[in-house]
Amino acid sequence: FGTDTSAVTVALGGIPQTVTAVTDTAITVTLGDGVSKAYGADDVVVNVDGAGNAKVDAGFTVAYTGSVASLTPNTGSIGGGTVITITGEGFDKDSAGVTFTSDAGEVIEA
């Protein structure tokens, strides 16, 4: 690959990533924020100036890394309607979902 980071591009699922280091045998990439929206397996495409592209189908899997710190309140009515605040990190209103036993809850804010 060489040693020039500007001569190498890497895309994950079509999203360009930041190449931070290049050697003759390895490329180091820092994943960007856009990758967190594309959970699951995605193609990796590497381009080296003057050498062309290399592609690995479903070569990298993005996993959810969110966590729950607490639930308030931790009890509610069997009739439903209890508003529960779930605190933690890694939540996204567009992709968040909550299920209690087998019933889906509504995400009000994330």
Backbone hydrogen bonds in HBPLUS format (Angstrom, degrees):
<---DONOR---> <-ACCEPTOR-->    atom                        ^
c    i                          cat <-CA-CA->   ^        H-A-AA   ^      H-
h    n   atom  resd res      DA  || num        DHA   H-A  angle D-A-AA Bond
n    s   type  num  typ     dist DA aas  dist angle  dist       angle   num
A0007-ALA N   A0004-ASP O   3.07 MM   3  5.51 157.1  2.12 112.4 119.5     1
A0008-VAL N   A0005-THR O   3.38 MM   3  5.50 167.6  2.40 106.8 109.5     2
A0049-ASP N   A0007-ALA O   2.83 MM  42  5.23 169.5  1.84 158.5 162.2     3
A0009-THR N   A0047-ASN O   2.85 MM  38  5.12 158.1  1.90 147.3 154.4     4
A0047-ASN N   A0009-THR O   2.82 MM  38  5.12 162.3  1.85 149.6 153.2     5
A0017-GLN N   A0010-VAL O   2.80 MM   7  5.62 157.0  1.86 171.5 164.1     6
A0011-ALA N   A0045-VAL O   2.86 MM  34  5.20 154.1  1.93 147.5 156.0     7
A0045-VAL N   A0011-ALA O   2.94 MM  34  5.20 163.6  1.97 150.8 156.1     8
A0012-LEU N   A0015-ILE O   2.96 MM   3  5.19 160.0  2.00 140.1 137.0     9
A0015-ILE N   A0012-LEU O   3.04 MM   3  5.19 164.0  2.07 109.8 114.1    10
A0013-GLY N   A0043-ASP O   2.88 MM  30  5.21 166.5  1.90 156.4 159.9    11
A0018-THR N   A0030-THR O   3.43 MM  12  5.30 156.3  2.49 156.3 149.9    12
A0030-THR N   A0018-THR O   2.84 MM  12  5.30 160.8  1.87 155.9 160.9    13
A0020-THR N   A0028-THR O   2.82 MM   8  5.57 155.0  1.88 143.6 151.5    14
A0028-THR N   A0021-ALA O   2.83 MM   7  4.98 171.3  1.84 147.1 147.8    15
A0023-THR N   A0026-ALA O   2.84 MM   3  5.21 159.5  1.88 161.4 161.2    16
A0035-VAL N   A0032-GLY O   3.23 MM   3  5.86 150.9  2.32 114.9 121.8    17
A0036-SER N   A0033-ASP O   3.05 MM   3  5.65 142.7  2.19 115.4 124.3    18
A0037-LYS N   A0034-GLY O   3.22 MM   3  5.67 159.1  2.26 109.5 115.7    19
A0038-ALA N   A0035-VAL O   2.96 MM   3  5.33 161.6  2.00 114.9 121.0    20
A0040-GLY N   A0062-VAL O   2.99 MM  22  5.13 175.5  1.99 141.2 141.7    21
A0062-VAL N   A0040-GLY O   2.95 MM  22  5.13 166.5  1.97 133.1 130.9    22
A0042-ASP N   A0060-PHE O   2.83 MM  18  5.59 158.5  1.88 160.3 166.2    23
A0060-PHE N   A0042-ASP O   3.22 MM  18  5.59 154.5  2.29 155.3 160.9    24
A0044-VAL N   A0056-VAL O   3.03 MM  12  5.24 158.9  2.07 142.2 148.6    25
A0056-VAL N   A0044-VAL O   2.88 MM  12  5.24 157.0  1.94 150.9 158.5    26
A0046-VAL N   A0054-ALA O   2.83 MM   8  5.20 165.9  1.85 158.3 162.6    27
A0054-ALA N   A0046-VAL O   2.79 MM   8  5.20 143.2  1.92 149.3 159.5    28
A0048-VAL N   A0052-GLY O   3.10 MM   4  5.70 162.7  2.13 155.5 155.0    29
A0051-ALA N   A0048-VAL O   2.82 MM   3  5.35 162.8  1.84 142.6 145.3    30
A0052-GLY N   A0048-VAL O   3.15 MM   4  5.70 132.7  2.38 161.2 158.2    31
A0067-SER N   A0089-GLU O   2.91 MM  22  5.52 152.7  1.99 147.4 153.0    32
A0089-GLU N   A0067-SER O   3.02 MM  22  5.52 151.1  2.10 145.8 154.7    33
A0069-ALA N   A0087-THR O   2.65 MM  18  5.47 166.6  1.66 141.8 145.7    34
A0070-SER N   A0087-THR O   3.29 MM  17  5.33 156.5  2.35 131.4 132.6    35
A0087-THR N   A0070-SER O   2.97 MM  17  5.33 157.7  2.02 143.3 150.6    36
A0072-THR N   A0085-THR O   2.91 MM  13  5.15 148.0  2.01 140.9 151.1    37
A0085-THR N   A0072-THR O   2.74 MM  13  5.15 173.7  1.74 156.3 156.3    38
A0080-GLY N   A0077-SER O   3.18 MM   3  5.50 166.1  2.20 108.7 112.3    39
A0095-SER N   A0092-ASP O   2.97 MM   3  5.53 144.8  2.10 115.6 125.5    40
A0096-ALA N   A0092-ASP O   2.65 MM   4  5.39 127.7  1.91 160.5 175.5    41
A0105-GLY N   A0098-VAL O   2.74 MM   7  5.22 174.2  1.75 148.4 148.2    42
A0100-PHE N   A0103-ASP O   2.82 MM   3  5.26 164.7  1.84 158.4 156.2    43
A0103-ASP N   A0100-PHE O   2.84 MM   3  5.26 158.4  1.88 142.8 138.5    44
